[in-house]
């Protein structure tokens, strides 16, 4: 199910290879999952059911906790300084950082800022006000971003003064988590190439656990969130010398 969440659809042969079972066993399992409304079987394959809670949709998530994300975006955008080389992760919260950055863009910032992103959304937001380097690769329409080998190879060549990444969940003491292995791999490279590492995530993410850790606490310098972050988690982050900025 998590693989379908990342890829959207799979061939039967890919399901067989992934699970290491026979084709007949795979088909019986997929029939049961379809009966539960979790997937939809297609000719020779399978896709995630549109109403499955695992189904990623940028547009759907962009409407969730929107007020908190807007405030987080405004606060996080204030961390960007003239001369910065910035990477923006794809995601609905980082898109709000980009939108807030447009509002505070002046001639000094515009003329000295270098921006990288793998997000088509971020590109469209920022392109009218500053030069943006789009990290290419395989396009994912449901996430409106680019990923995989080409994106990772491009990131390996660049040094960032700041990066902004999002999260789907949180596990203490491991760190911030995501449901997507491909995004996790790209984000880990970005964090390695960044001087100051910033996670922007609303408080609901601290009450969820998702599949894989992509931002370990010992890699993070700053967290930007809203006032509903659990007190014990805020205290734990501060104890690890992580700046916690509350919008």
N, C-alpha and C positions, 0 to 999 in steps of 0.2 A: 504493500500500500504506500509505503514511503517512496519507493522507486516510482510508482505511478504519480505521486504528488510532484516529483521533480520533473518527470518526462511527459506527463499527460496521457500517454498511451504506450502500449507495448504489443509486440507480436507474440503469438503463442510460443514460438521457438525461444524467444527471450525469457519468457516466464519459466519454461522448462529448464533453461540453462541457469537462471538465477537461483531457483529453488533446488535444483539437483534432483528432480523427480521426473516420472514419466509424463508423456503428453496426456494420457488418459487421466492420471491423477490430477494434473494441472487443470484439465477441463472440468472435472468434477468439483474441484475447489472453487473455480471461477463461477460455476453455476450456483453454488451456495452463496458466494459473495454478491452475485447479481440478485438473487432472491432477497437478500438483506438490504438491497438498494445502495450498496457501496460502490459497485462498478457497473459498466455497461459493456456487454460482449459485442464485438464487431466481427466482420468477416476476417477470420485469421488472426484476430487479436482481441485486445481489451482496452478500455479507457476508463478513467475515473468518472464516476457519476457526477454530473454538474452540481448537484446539491449536497455532495459529500462534504463534510466539514474539513477534510484534508485538502480539498480542491483549492489550489491557490488562485486567487484572482486579484490583481493589483487594484482594479476598480472597486471591488467589494471591500478589500481591506482599507482602501483609502478613505472610506466613509466611516470606519470604525475608530472611535476615540479621537475624532478629528480635532476637537478643541484642544485637547492635551497635546496632540502632535504639532499644532500650529504654535502653541506656546513654547514647546521644546525647540522647535525650529528657530524661533526668534532668539532664544537664549543661546543656542548652539552657534548660530550665525555670527553672534557677537564675539566669538572666539577667533574668528578669522582676521588676520592682520595683513597689511601690505607686505608684499614679497613672499607670501606663503605659496607653497606648492601643495595643493589640496587634492585628496581623493575622496569622492563621494560614492559610497556603496549604493546599490539599487535598493529600493524599498520606499514605503509610504512616508516614513518619518524623515529619512534623508531628503526626500523630495520637498518636504516642508522647510528643511534647512536651506535648500537651494532657493525656494520661493522667498524666504526671509532675506537671504543674501542679496537678491535682486533689489529689494526695497532699501537696503543700506549701501548699495553700490555707489561710490563716488569716483571722481576722476583718478584720485590717488590709488584706490583699491583696484579699479578697473585696469589701470595701466600696469600694475605690478603683480597681479594675481595670475597664477597658473593652475588650471583646473583639469583634473582627469576624472572620468567616470565610466562605468560600464552600462549606465542606464540611459535609455532613450528618453525617458521622462525628464531626467535631470538635464540632458542635453537641450531639449526643447525649452526648458525653463531658463537656462543660463545663456544660451547662444545669443540672444538679442543684446546682452549687456557685457559679455566678455568672451574671450577665446576659450574654447573647450576642446580638450583632447578626448575623443571617444575611444575607449578600449574595445576593440572588436573581437569577433569570435562567432560562436553559434548563437543565433538569435532565439530567445524564448518569448513567444508572444504573450503568454499568460503573466510573465513578470516584466515584460517590456525591457529586457536587458540582454547583455551578451556575456558568454561564459566559455568554459572549456579551454582547450590547449592554447589556442592563439591568444586569448585574453591573459592567461597565466604567463605565457612567454613575454608578452608586452610588459606586464607588471614587474618582471624580474629585472628590467633595465632602468626603472625609474626610482628616484628617491623623493619621498614626500616629507614635508615638514609637519603636516597634519593629515590624519584620515578620519573620516566619520563613517562608522558602520552601525547597522541596526541589529536587531535580535528578535527571535521568536519566543525565547524562553530564557530561564536562568536556573542554574544549579550551583549551590554553594557546597564546597569551595572551588568547584571546577571552573565555573565561569558562565559566559553567555552562550546560548545554544540556538541552533537553527534546525529546521526540518529537511534541509537540502544539502546533500553532500557536496554538490558542485559549487554552490555559493560558499560553503565552509572552506573549501580548498582555496578559492580565490581570495577570500577575506584573510585567511592566514598568511598568504603571501603579501597582501597589502600591509598587514600589521608589521610584518618583518621589515618592510621597506619604509616605515613611517617613524619619524622622530617623536611625535606626540599622537597618542592613540586614543580616540574618543568614541564611546558607545552612546548612541542616542536611542532611548527606548522608553515608552510610557510605562507606568507603574503596573499595568496588567501583566506585562511580560515577566515580572518577578514572581508571579504566582503560577507560572506554567513551566512544564518540563518538555523540551522538544528533543529531537533525535540525537544530535551530535554537537559537541562543544566546538565553537569556531573562534572564540575570543577568551583565552584564559585570563584569570584575574591578574596574574603576574605580568601580563602583556599590556594591561590597560592603565592609562594615566588619568582618565577622566570619564565620568558618567553624567549624562544630562537626562533628567527625567522630571516627572511631576510630583506634587506633594503627597500623593497617595502611596508612595513607595513604603513598604513595611519598615518600621523603625529598626528592627533587628538586622535587616539586610543593609540598610543605610549605615548602621554602626559597623557592620562587618566590612563593608567597603572602605569606610574611613580608616578602620584599623589596618587595612592593607595599603595605606597611603594613596588611595585613589580619591581624587577630587570628586565630590558629589555636588552637582549644581541642580538646584530645584527651581523649576519655573513657577 
